[in-house]
Structure formats: C-alpha cells, structure tokens
Amino acid sequence: MHIDGIGRAKSSLAFVLGLLFLLFCPQAFAAPADIGGLTVSLPDAAAGWKKAAKGDLFMLQKDFPETGDDKRGSALIQISTPIAAARSSLPAGLRTFVSTLPEMAKEDILIKHYGVTVNGHDIRVEERCCVQQQEVSIKQIVVGIAGDKRQAYLQLVLLNVSGDRGSGAEADFEAIVRSLKLDPSDKDFDLAPASDDGGLDGVFTHLDTGVRPNVFGGMDLYSDSEINVFDPKGLFSTELPKGGRNIVEHCKDNPTDCGLYRLAGGGFFSSAGSIEMRSVTSPYGTIEIEAKSFSKKGQDLVIDDADYRAVPPFEDGTTLDGTWVYTFASSGMTMTSSGSVAASRELTLHKNGAFERTGWSGVSMTNEIGGSQGDRPGSSGRYRLSGYRLDLTDASGKTESMSIFEPDKGSDGLLVINGTNYLRDDGQ
C-alpha cells in the first residue's frame, strides 16, 4: 500500500537526524497552524520549539543543552499534511509512518492506545523505545488519525532526551494531538455531554479484590475501593474532584480520569438496561467506548454485574473519633534475589476536631490534592470534614486537603483517604 506524502518522510527525517548536533537558527513559530487544511494548536514559542523544515511534513525541533546529568539532545515533532485514504487503511498507514525510522519498526510496541477522538475519528497511538545508534538513544511515538475520507499522521522522536525533559516534550506533543482538527467541522477537545447523555447523580463505590504480581517476583493481595462519580448531565469521573472543585472543573484539568456516559434500554415502566461509558484513556485524547449491563438496586447501582454502593458525603463540620491505620507490605523471591518493603500510617481523629498522625512520609506528597499550601503540615492540629474532603491544618496554618469517603454505609470502620484504605484500629 502506498500513501502519498508518507513515503517522502524517510528522507526528511534522515536529513534532520544528520543535522542533530549542528548549530542552526530556525525561525520561531506561532499558534495555531494550518497544515494543508489540517488545523493544530502549537506550543508557545517561549517553550523552545522552532520550525525546522518545510514540505509535506511540518516539523518542529527543540534542542536541549548538555548538563551534568544529561547529554545534548533534541526532540522532533513531525506532522503530515492530510492524506486521502479510507478509514480502514489507518493500521497500514501507521506502519508506513513508523518505518520512517527503520530500526524502530523492528521494535515491539511498548505502549499503545486505540480508540476514537471527540470528533469520532479513529486514532491509534504507538510508542517504541529505545534504539541506540552511534551513542544516540532514540524513542518514537507515532499517532495516526483517520476520518472517512482522509488521514493525518504525527510523530515525536526523542534523541538523547529522557526524564523531565522527555516528559515535557511528550506533554507538548500530547497537547498538539488533542488539538488536531482533521475536518473543518471538527470541534476542540472537550468532554461535552450530548442531549441524551446523563441520568445519574452521586458517588458510588465498588470493592475490587484479588492478587497481583509485585516487583520482587511474588504476589500481593489487594483490596481497592473503586470510585465512579456521575454528573446528571453525562460526565463521569473515576476520581473524586479535588480541592473542592466540581466535576466539570476536575475533568477539564484531568481528562484521563473522566469520560461521558449514556443510559440505554428500558421503557416507560422500567429503568435502563445498559450504560455506555466513553472513557478518555490517554493524554492524547483517545476515547474507548464500552457498553455494560446496568440496573438500579434501591439507591445503589449494578454495573456489569458488579455492585456499586451509593456513598453519601460528610455533612459540613462532621467529626469522627478513633484511629485509622494504613499498612502496606510486599515481598517475594526469585532464583537470584529476594526483597520486601513495608509501610504504615496512622491517623487519629478526635471528636473535638483535633488530629494526630504518624508515618506520613514526604513520599505521600504525590497524593496531595488542590488546595494544599506549601510543605506538608505538622503531625498534629485541627481537621475539618465537608462533603468528600478532609482538611488537616497545623498550628502554623499550613493546610493539606485530601479526598475522603466511607465506603460502608453507616460504618466508619473503613475510610478511603486519597484512594487508600485506612482501617479503624479498635485496639487503640
């Protein structure tokens, strides 16, 4: 199969690779850009990206200087002009574009995302890493987007770029992909419910248990309280909105937590029999659609034969009285090594609004949610419960805000704090 425009990518990319470590002065560019009728929003010039080539492939380059920890490197973004082709040819077209780096075509796909865009186009994302050529480490991410009549292809090539520098370049590339408009009628990336979406309201939890492999070669038991937050208009989130924000604000900033849903089936005297969930599965804006069985059981839900219990919010100013403990342990053994890791945290909440905690290391800072101020507050102070939010404030005024809910109706034996299970310690 021959796709006009892609075949010429090999020579263009080889030319750029040959100039990787040569000094040149490319022109700055401004957003947005029209590429042969294809519209994309480009990063601000202050981000360091420069236009590096012309022709069938729109190309951007960002150079990184050598540091004490990193070699000199470059990131390249290529965007093809639209190609006339049937939707069904997308997999073949993607393989052709991947082969612009012949050595990469031999590598296994490390990460892939397949689905549709918010505009209903098919989208495929494939990531391959890492080929070494003449002491240059190469990573490739290729994206293909196809409508009924035409397609576009994009790729990010990282040359000696990893860590925070690589993450930043990938974030810029992801934003470009989300912004791409293949057709003039395409809308911006947004989770906008349709008129027939929605129908549910509230927070629901499902207890998922099982075993999973760990890094030590062993198996760990797990027990996760999964969350679904449903908005009546049609948004859903698998995380509680953070920092007191509503679900619309949360999904705008965290689209991969979210999606759209629609109830279907049923009739005048019966409820819906299925739920269609359209989940955003990657920062590229890929959407996967699943149809699951659905029914109501009082205030609770049954989705895909799994029970989801309604979780009421805490009334503003609610107080609790007790100590809750989180413990984690993982161990295993292989033929050549063995290892283990363990952690424990305690949180004591008093009826008078005071708290104490132990074992809350700085590592858990990654679980903070919006509204936290500066460093983690001290090990004691005052707490406040409201809705699905727990605020801990120490004597100096530093505050940490966390999500919280009680998955068991009428019982505080288990608190889920920032997605982690804390069991009540009745021995205290």
Buried (B, 14 or more C-beta within 10 A) or exposed (E): EEBEBBBBBBEBBEEBBEBBEEEEEBEEBEEEBEBEEBBBBBBEBEEBBBBBBEEBBBBBBBBBEEEEEBBBBBBBBBBBBBBEBEEEBBEBBBBBBBBBBEEBBEBEEEEEBBBBBBBEBBBBBBBBBEBEEEEBBBBBBBBBBBBEEBBBBBBBBBBBBBEEBBEBBBEBBBBBBBBBBBBEEBEEBEBEBEEEBBBBEBBBBBBEEEEEEBEBBBBBEEEBBBBBBBBEBBBBBBBBBBBBBEBBBBBEEBBBBBBBBBBEBEEEEEEBEBBBBBBBBBBBBBBBEEEBBBBEEEEBBBBBEEEBBBBBBBEEEEBBEBBBBBEEEBBBEEEEEEBEEEEEBBBBBBEEBEBBBEBBEEEBEEBBBEBBEEEBBBEBBBBBBBBBBBBBBBEEEBBBBBBBBBBBEEEEBBBBBBBBBBEBEEEE
